[in-house]
Amino acid sequence: AAHLKLVERSIFGSGIMVLDKERSRVLVIGGTGHIGKHIVAASARRGHSTSVLIRDVAPSDPAKMQLLKSFIDSGVALIKGDLFDHGSLVNAIKGVDVVVSAVGPRQLVEQSRIVMAIKEAGNVKRFLPSEFGSDVERVHTVDPAATLYAGKLSLRRLIEAEGIPHTYVCCNGFAETYLPSIGDVTAVGAGPPSDKITVLGDGDAKGKHAHPISCHCKFAPSSINGGIMC
């Protein structure tokens, strides 16, 4: 999908990773999710030493077991740990240069745990929190999105206050995710709402969609401690 190509190019494109001409040691948290599994695959494909934080290395779900097997086959290390286990987080983070979080909406505010673990480990050169949506510094929203974005803003301020080297990857909303729920961030995956929808205009407004090949990222000369808009 186009948006996943954007995320990959944002994180692993020229000048984005910590070591531009060398390979980084990357830990992905939330690596079995919708976006996370693609980040893991892209990191391994591009030759980075990649690991994934996993709660259960032998899940009963056949699909997840198959996903973990595909990780192992591509050279990815499975690190047993949990977002809510500070000790396991610190131990996993001590072995890497870059931490990428791809946790879902319910765990966004819990990323403060990752920040504290990074602070204690003291070796991380880049942290990419789970953004992958609109730039929360540049949008004006109402609830329920406003509450979600407030949590992201709070996390940004914590990252900056703790002096964690970081990059925020903002690629706006994914049509395949938000269109079915008419943009309701609390109902993603639930399907179209059953209440009445008012469509402004004549309903014939045209839209343009870029081919993945034409997608590119714009970022400041130094993406560290800043954001990337895709």
N, C-alpha and C positions, 0 to 999 in steps of 0.2 A: 504494500500500500504506500501511497505517496507520502503520507505523514511519517511513516516509519523510516523511509529513506531520508527524510528531512532530519529526524532525530539522530540517525546514524551519522550523517554528514556533519551535523552540529557538534557532536561529541568527538568524533574521530577524524574530522576533516583537518586539513593542513593548518597548523598553528594552534590547534585547540588543546591537544593533549599536553601534558606537562613537559614531556621530553620530545621535542619536535622530530629529532632525527634518531632517537633511540626508542626502545620499547619500554612501556610503562607496566607496572604491576597494578592491575585493576581489580578492585572488589566491587561487585554489584550486589546491592541489597534490594530484595524484591525482584530477583532475577527470573522467577518462574511466571511472572504476570504477563499481561498483554503486551506491554512495551518492554518490560525487563528482559524477556527471553530473546528479543531481537537485539537488545544492547549487548547481551552476553555473546550471542552468535557473532555480531559485528566485531566486538573486541577480539575474540579468538581468531576470527578470519583475518584481521589486520595484524596478527602476530604479537599482540600484547599478552603477557602472562596474566591470565584471567581466572578469577575465583568467584564463587557465588556463595553467599551466606544462606544456608539451608537449615530449617528446623528439623526436618525428618529426611534423612538420606535414603530411607527405604519406605517410601509412601505406599499406601494400599491402593491408591488411585492409579490404574494402569497408564493413563495418559500422562500423568506427572512423572511416573517412573520412566516412561519412554523419553520424556523430555530430558530428565536427568541423565539418562544413558547417552542421549545425543550430545549433551554437554561434555561428558567424559570422553566420548569418541573424538571430540574436537579439541581435546587437551585441556578442558576447563577443570579446575579443582573445586570440589564440593567441600565447603567449610561448615561444619556443624555449629550452629549458633542461633541466637534469637534476638530480635530487636529489643525484647524486654529483659534480656540477660546481659547486664552491663559487662561482666567479666568476659563473656564470649565475644561480645562486640569489640572490646579493646584488643583481645588476642587476635581476632581476625584482621583488625585494622593495622596492627603493628607490622604486618608483613607486606603492606602495599604502599604505593605512591598516590594512587587515585581511588577515591570512593565515589561511586555513582549510586544514588538512591532512585529506585523506580517503584517505591511503595505506592499503594492505592490510596484513594481519597480518605478512607477511614483511618489510615495511619499517618496522614500528613503531619498532624501536630506532634506525633510521637517521634518525628525526626530530630527533635531536641536531644533525644537519647543518643543519636548518632553524633551530633555536634559535641556532646560532652565526652563521648568515647574518643573522638578524633582529638579533642583537646588533651585528654589524658595520654593518648598514645604518642602524640607529639611529633609524628613523622610524615603526616599526609601533606602532599604538595598541591593537591586540588580536590575539592569536594563539589560535586554536582548534585544538589538536592532534587527531589522529585518535583519538577515544574512542568515542562512539556505541555503548556497551555498558554493562555493569555499572559502578558506581562502585567502582573498585579500592581505595578507602580504606575501604569498608564491607562488603566480602565476604570470606569465608574459603573458600579453594579448595584443591584438591589438583591435582597435575600430571595432564594437561598444561596446564590453565588457569593454575595457579599461576606457571609460568614466564612465560607470556604477560603476566600481570598484573604480575609483578615488573618487566618491561621498561617497562610503562606507569608504574608508580610511580617508577622511576628517572628517567624523562623528566620527570615532574611536578616532582621535586626539582630537576632541572637548570633547568627553566623558572623556578622560583621563585628559585633561587640566582642566576641571571643577571638577575633583576629584569624579566623580560619580562611585560608586561600580558597576562593570559590569561583564558580561560573554558573549563572542562571540561564538555562536553555529554554527559551520561550518560542513555541511554534504555533500558538493560537489553538483554537478548538478543532478537534478532528470531526469532520462531517459525518463519518460513519458511526461515530460515538454519540454526538449530540443531536443530529437531525431526528433520529427515531424518538427521542424524548422531548423534542422541540426546545432544546437548550436547557432543560432542567437538570442541573448538575447533581441533584439528589436522586434522580430517577434514571440515570444512565444504565442501559441494559434492561430496563423494565418495559420497553416498547412505547408506542404512542400513547399519550394521555387520553382518557375517555371523555374529558370535559370538552366543551365547545371552544374552538380556536377561531379567532378573528384574524383574517389575512388582510392587511392593508394594501391598497392599490388594486390593480385589476388581476393580479395573480399571474401575469405574464412577464414579470421582470426576468431578464436574462442574467446568467451568472457565468463566470469564466473559471476554469480549473486548469492549473498548470500541470504539464506532464512531469513526472518525477525527474527526468533528465534536465529539465529547465529550472528546477528548483535550486536555490542557492541560499547561503546564509550571509547576512551582513553583520559584522561585528567590529568593535573598536580595535585599534592597532594591538592592544594587549587585552585579551579576553579574560585574563585573571582578575578576580575581584570585580567582575562586571557581568553584563548579560549578553546573550546572543539572541538576536531576532531572526527567525527563519521565514 
